[in-house]
């Protein structure tokens, strides 16, 4: 089915659901709504830039792991793995939809202190109870399977080769967006600039577009990524989400490894993995403030002074490497507890959050999109109970504790 060009103007003055932001999460919620036979409402997705050039979606590394310290985070990722491995089936066996591969090179968490090694052992028990394949490995076992590591300062590590690694997240996103539009979801290139609440302040009655149209709505979904607080403030709501810069580097090795490099989380804070014929590395800056929404400038001193030295120290074979490409992207960083913020606002009941994923967004998007669609359709979660992520914890000052945040 060919799709008509995306318009700047909405076709209607009223929608059941208005989704503010059309990148990974806006499109995930839109697709799961459209795919749910019990939902028969109208959906408008408002995206300010349909090139997605500066979205977190465009800068993703599409990684996936089950190595979390909290059961619900493990379950969320397990559904993502199931979804990716059975993508065409989930998309209705549409023959146009490609099969997606989950490249299970695994994650390797390296511990250089007894305290962190004990945390890894505790996490492994939680993951194992959920059916994950995580194993705690001694230094000897790591060296046997991956002899290229320098392990002089390492005590042990957690590793899982089952349904951990990376996948083609942008293909998944493209098909969610396309399929949602084919089944009636309307996308427009525009921007929500204001919201009008009812007299009691308990519901958003309408949104105003930059082009001037006022759109009535039954539900508003905040899927604005790092700009989440700009959207929530239109409804008089504060949310602890801000843009934080994260750096990605693609490099070639003069002496490539003789086997795949797991996504290795080094104690330095640098991570690295196989990326096709190249390698990918990333890290946060040591000084990690909020940045301007349009600040994507790169700081190459981070490569020279942090990433490269850590890479060459951990893998001496990588002393001779060449930087091929690099970019800076934004995490939608939840400063409260670095976990997703979902569900309705505690007072503005039809304002729904899908925010604050703090770098976990792509791997969590299938479960979170499905759950949010369930919440809108049924008023409750029907598959995974995602209520631990609900916004109410922010108001109640109940941080969602997750020890395995990269």
N, C-alpha and C positions, 0 to 999 in steps of 0.2 A: 504494500500500500504506500503510495506516495503521499507525503505530508506537505501541506501548504506552508508557505513561509510564516514565521512567527510574527505576529502583529505587535504594535505598540499599545493598541487599545483593546480593552476587554469587549467581548461580544454581549455581555449582559451587565445589568446594574446590581445583580444579587447572586451570591454563590453560597452553597452550603459550607464549603471550606476554602479559605484563602491561605495559601502557603507562601510565606515571605522568604524567598530564597529558593533557587531552582537547581542548586548543585547537588552533591551526592545525597544529602539528607532530604532536601525538598523533593527530589525525584524518587527517593526510596519510599517516602510516605505516600507520594502521589501514586506510584505504581502499586503498592500494596492496597491502597484504597480502591483503585480501579480494578484490581484483580479479585477483590473480595465480593462474592456474589450477594452478600447481605448488605452491601453499601450501594445505594442507588442515588447518591447525591451528586451535586456539581462541584467541581474542583477548579480553582484558578491558582496557577503558580506564577508569582511575580518575581522575575529575575532581572536585576539591574544591568547585567552584562552577559549575554548568552554566548560570548566567546569563552567565558569562564577563566580568562587569562590569569586573574589574580586571586582565584579561589584556592582554598586548601585542597580541593579536589584536583586541581591542575598540578599541584606540587606534591602529590602523594607518592610514597614509596610502596604502597599497596602490600604492606606486610600483614601477616596473620600469625597469631600465637595463641596457645591455650595456657601458657605459663603465667597465670595470675594467682593471687593469694586469696581471692574471694570466689566462692562457688558460682555466683550468678555471672561474673565476668567470664569464667571458664565456659559456662553453658552458652553464653552469647556467642563466643568464638566457635564453639562446636557447631552451632547452627550455621554460622557463616561458612565453615568448611563444608558442611553438608550441602549448603546452597550453591557454593561455587562448583563443587564436584558434580552437581546435578542441575547445572544452570539451565540447560535447554528444557529439561523436564519441568522445572519450576516456571519456565516461561511458556508453558502450554505445549511443549514439543513443537514449537515453531521451527520449521526446517531452516529458516533464515538465521536463527540464533546460533552462534558458534559454541562449540564445547570449550569450556574454560579449564585450564590446568592449574592445579594447586601444586606449586613447586616446593615439595616438602624437604627442604634442606635443614629445617629445624632451627631453633634458637639455642644458643649456648650462653648461659649466664655464668660468668666466671667470678668466683669469690676469692678475695685476697685477705679476708679477715675471718676469724672464727665466728664472729657475730653474724656476718652475712651468710656464711656457709650454713649456719643453723637456720637462718630465715629460709634459705633455699630448701633445706630438708623439710621444714614445716610446710612450705608451699607445695613441695612434691607430694606430700601425703594428701593434701586437699585435691590436687589435680588428679592423682591416681584414683581417689575415691569417686571422681567424676568420669572415670574411664579414659583419662588422658594417658599418653605413653611416656610421660616425663620420668627420667631416671636421674638420680644423683650420681655423679661420676667422681671417682677419686682422681687425683693428679695423674696417677699411673694409667688409669683407663682413658682419660682425655688424651694423654700423650700417645697411647697405643692407636687410637682411632684417628687422631689428628696430630701427627708428629711435627707439623710445621709451627705449632704454637711454642712460644717461649713461656714456660710455666714456672719460672724460678720463684715468682712471688704469689703463686696461686695455690689455694688450699683444696679446691674442688669446684664443681660446677653442676648445674642442671641442664639437661639436654633432652629434646623430644624430636624425633624424626617423623612423627605421625601427625599429619594435618597441621604442620607448622612450616612457615616459609613465606612465600609471596605469590601473588596472583595478579591477573590483568584486571585491576579494579576499574580502569577507565572504560573497558569494553562493557563490563557489567553496568556501569553508570549510563553509558550511551544507550544501551538497550532498555533500561528502566525508563529513561526519558522518552525514547521513541515509542515504546509500547504503551506508556501512559497516554501519550498524545493520540495514538491510534485508537485507544479505547475511550476517548472523550475528555481527558484532562486538557485544560486550556493553559498554554504557556504564553506569557506576554513579556516583551522587553520593556520594563518600566520600573518604577521604584515606589514603594510605599513610603510616604512622607509624614503621615499623621493617622491617628486612630481616634474615633469618637466612642466614648463609653456611655452606657445608660446613666440615668440620674443617680442611681444607687452606687455606681462605680463597680458593678459586679459582672458586667459583660461588655465586650467590644461589640458595638452595633454596626460600625462601618469603618473602612479604611479609605484614606484619600491617596490617590496616585499623584506622582510628580506632574503628570500631564493634566491634572485637574479633576478627573473623574472621582466620584464618591461611590464606593462599592459596599453594599450591605453584605453582611456575612453572619453565619451561625457559629463558625469556629475559625479562629486564627491560629496558624502554626508558625512558630518562630524557628525557621531553619536557616538562619542568617550567618552561620559559621562564626568567624572571629568578630563580626559586626553584631552579634546577638544583643548586646546591651543597647545599641542604637535603636533596634527594633522594639525591645521591651520598654524603653523609656517613653515611646509613643503611647503606651498604655499606663504610664506612671509606675513602671516596675523596674527595679534594679536587679541585675543578675551579675554574679561575679565571674564574668567571662571577658577576656581581653586577648588581643593578638600578641603572641610571642614568636619571635623569629627562630626558625630552625634551618640548619644548613645541610645540604646534601651534596656529596662529591662523587663523581664517577671517575674511576682511574683504571689505567692499564698497568699490568705488572710485566717487567722485563722477563721475570721467571714465574710464569703462572703456576698455581698450585696443581697438584696431580689429582685433586678431588674437589668436590664442592665445599665452599666455605660456608658453614652455618652462619646465621645472623648472630654474630658474636657481640655480646654486651660486655665491653671491657670495663674494669673498675675505674678507668679514667673518665667514663661517661661517653666515650666514642663507641659507636657500633659500626659493624662492617659485615658485608655478605657478598656472595657470588651474585653477579648481575649479567647473565648471558656470558659473553666472552670477556666482559669487564668485571669490575668490582664496584660496589657501592659502599659509601661510608657516610655517616651523619653524626651530628652532635649539637647540643645547645651551646650558646656562648657561656663563658664563665659568669659574666655579668648579664643577667637575663631579665631585663625590664620589659614592660609593655612597650610596643612600638606603634607608630602611626599606621593607620589602616592601609595607607598607600606606600609604605616603606618596605621595598623589597631589595634594597641595596645589599650587595654582598660585601662581606668583610674577609678578604683573602688571608688576613693574618691568622684567622681561625684555622685555616688549612695548614698554614706554615708552622704555627706555634702550638696547635693542639691536636688536630686530626692526624696529620702525617707522622709526627713523632710517636703518637700512641700506636698507630698502625704498624710502623716499622719496629717498634719495641716488642709488640705482641707477636708479630710474624716477621722474623728477621729476613725471610725471603722477599719481603715487600720493601726492602731498603731502596730498591731501584724501581720506582713507579712514576707514572706520568699522568697528570691530571687531564682528563678528557673533557669533562663538562662539570658544571656546578650551578646550583641555584639556591635561593633563599625563599622559603615559604613561611606561612603563618600557621601555628597551632591556634585553635580556638581554646584557649587555656583557661580552665576552671581554677581560679585562685583559691577556692574554698577547699576542694579535696581532689582535684584533677580527675574527676569522673563525670560521666554524662549527667546532664540535668534534663529530666523528662517530666511529662505529665502536666496537669493543669496548674495554673497559679492558684494559690490558696484563697484569693478573694475574687480575682477576675477569672471566673470559672471556665470561660470558653477560650482562654488564651493558653495554648499548649506549647510547651518547651521541647525542643529537640536540639540541645545545645551542650557546649562545654566538653567535647570529647577528648581534648588534650592530647591529640595524636593517635587515638584509638579509632578514629571515625570510620575508616574504610572497612576494617575487619568487623566492626560492630553494626554497620549499616543494615544488613539484612534483618537481624533480630530487632533492632531498634525501630526500623521502619515498619516492620510487621506489627510490633507491639503498639506503636503509636496509631496505626490504622485500626487496630482492634479497639483501642481506647476510644477513638472517635466513633467507631461503628457501634460498639456494644456498651461503652461506658466502663469497660474493665479490660484487663489483660486476659487473654484466653489461652495462650500457649506458655510462654515463659512469664513468670511473675516479675515484672520489671519495677515494681513499686519501690524497692530500695533506692532507685535513682530519682524518685519523684522530687519535684521542687520543694515540697514541704520540709525536707530535711534542711534546706538552706535557712528558712525562717526559724526552725526549731534548733538550729546550731548543732546538728547531728552529722558530722562528717562521715562519709562513706569511706571506710579505711581500705585502701588497696596498696599493698606493699610493693607490687611489681609494676611501677610506673617508669617508663623510659623517657 
